[in-house]
Amino acid sequence: MDKQQVSEIALQLSNLIPIFHRRVMTPLENQLKTSLSILQRYTLMVLNEEGPKTMSELSAKMVTSKQQMTPIVDKLFSEGYVQRKHDDYDRRNVQIIITTAGIDFIENHKQDISKEIHKRIEDLDPDDLHTLQRSLVDLYTILNKL
């Protein structure tokens, strides 16, 4: 494949993000009002998938400063979705750990999103649904290689 084709694919992929956000995520956000921001939910997802993290590790993963992570974690702590655990050997190190309530929140939120997406796609033509399913499988496969 030549450089021009790769550039076109890169442009199409970069255009996919705002379209997905505008056509799928924004309507979902409006439909599923939650007490948590997108960054707070993403933080919970990271902790759920990857386990306990220090503030430094979380801020690196979230590509944000520790100062910006503090209010995010404070809100999750006040909601009972995370705990802070001091390191037994170095009390300056604090691990942020997702609680059962945090895991439940994430699981319920995923189910709510799935239900809303189901409502949005159920009226698609069967051929479009089949194409969408095939495309998603391909997209997952390729994105995991990046």
C-alpha positions in Angstrom: 0.0 0.0 0.0 1.4 3.4 -0.9 1.9 6.4 1.4 -1.1 8.2 -0.1 -3.5 5.4 0.7 -2.1 5.1 4.3 -2.6 8.9 4.7 -6.2 8.6 3.5 -6.8 5.8 6.0 -5.3 7.8 8.8 -7.5 10.8 7.9 -10.6 8.6 7.7 -9.8 7.1 11.1 -9.2 10.5 12.6 -12.6 11.6 11.2 -14.3 8.6 12.8 -13.7 9.9 16.3 -15.7 13.2 16.1 -18.5 11.4 14.1 -18.7 8.7 16.7 -18.8 11.2 19.5 -21.4 13.4 17.8 -23.7 10.6 16.6 -23.3 8.1 19.4 -21.6 9.4 22.6 -23.3 12.8 22.9 -26.8 11.4 22.6 -25.9 8.7 25.1 -24.5 11.3 27.5 -27.7 13.3 27.2 -29.9 10.2 27.7 -27.9 8.7 30.6 -27.3 11.5 32.9 -25.0 10.3 35.7 -23.4 11.9 38.7 -19.9 11.3 37.2 -18.1 13.0 34.3 -16.6 11.1 31.4 -13.1 11.4 33.0 -14.4 10.0 36.3 -16.0 7.1 34.5 -12.9 6.5 32.5 -10.8 6.5 35.7 -13.1 3.9 37.2 -12.8 1.8 34.0 -9.0 2.0 34.1 -8.9 0.9 37.8 -11.4 -1.9 37.1 -9.4 -3.2 34.1 -5.8 -2.6 35.4 -6.1 -2.8 39.1 -4.8 -0.3 41.8 -2.8 2.6 40.6 -0.9 5.5 42.3 -1.9 9.0 41.4 1.2 9.3 39.3 0.3 6.1 37.4 -3.3 7.2 36.9 -2.3 10.7 35.7 0.1 9.1 33.2 -2.6 6.7 32.0 -5.2 9.5 31.7 -2.7 11.8 30.1 -3.4 14.6 32.7 -1.6 16.2 35.6 -1.7 14.9 39.1 -3.3 18.2 40.1 -6.1 17.6 37.6 -6.5 14.0 38.8 -7.0 15.0 42.4 -10.6 16.4 42.1 -11.5 13.4 39.9 -10.3 10.9 42.5 -11.8 13.0 45.3 -15.3 12.8 43.7 -14.9 9.0 43.2 -13.8 8.7 46.8 -16.8 10.8 48.1 -19.2 8.6 46.1 -17.6 5.5 47.6 -16.4 4.2 44.2 -12.7 4.2 45.2 -10.5 3.8 48.3 -7.1 5.2 49.1 -4.7 2.7 50.6 -1.3 3.8 51.9 1.7 1.7 51.1 2.9 -0.3 54.2 6.5 0.5 53.4 6.3 4.1 52.2 3.3 6.0 53.5 3.8 8.7 50.9 2.7 6.2 48.2 -1.1 5.9 48.0 -2.8 3.3 45.9 -6.2 4.2 44.4 -8.4 1.0 44.5 -11.9 0.6 42.9 -14.5 -0.6 45.4 -17.4 -3.0 44.8 -19.7 0.0 44.5 -17.3 1.3 41.8 -17.4 -2.0 39.9 -21.1 -2.1 40.2 -21.4 1.4 38.8 -19.3 0.6 35.8 -21.2 -2.7 35.1 -24.5 -0.9 35.4 -23.3 1.9 33.2 -22.1 -0.5 30.5 -25.5 -2.2 30.6 -27.3 1.1 30.3 -25.1 2.2 27.3 -25.7 -1.2 25.7 -29.5 -0.8 26.1 -29.5 2.7 24.6 -27.3 1.6 21.7 -29.6 -1.3 21.1 -32.5 1.1 20.8 -30.6 3.2 18.3 -29.6 0.3 16.0 -32.5 -2.1 16.2 -34.3 -0.4 13.4 -31.4 -0.6 11.0 -31.8 -2.7 7.9 -30.6 -6.3 8.5 -27.8 -5.8 5.8 -26.6 -2.7 7.7 -26.6 -4.6 11.0 -24.6 -7.4 9.4 -22.1 -4.9 7.9 -21.8 -3.1 11.2 -21.1 -6.3 13.1 -18.5 -7.4 10.6 -16.9 -3.9 10.6 -16.7 -3.9 14.4 -15.0 -7.2 14.5 -12.5 -6.0 11.9 -12.0 -2.7 13.7 -11.4 -4.4 17.1 -8.8 -6.7 15.5 -6.9 -3.9 13.8 -7.1 -1.5 16.7 -5.6 -4.1 19.0 -2.6 -4.3 16.6 -1.8 -0.6 16.9 
